Amino acid sequence: MYVCLCKGVTCSAIRSAVNEQGVASLRELSRNLGVATQCGKCAHSARQVLHEALGACSAGGCCGASADAAA
């Protein structure tokens, strides 16, 4: 699912940035992927996906990732 339409960033790209590049904040995410640097409407969603990828959220998961893993 697209999180940032302006830059074409998906939740998978955010998870990859966390896992492969060690991104741990919205500021780093913005620097690396350009998230929330245009209109800013994606900042809340991007932050939520980031926290899920970091393991801060136990419920849900980005794009149903935890549901896919459980199946």
Buried (B, 14 or more C-beta within 10 A) or exposed (E): EBBBEBBEBBBBBBBBBBEEEEBEEBEBBBEBBBBBBEEEEBBEBBBBBBBBBBEEBEEEBBBEBBEEEEE
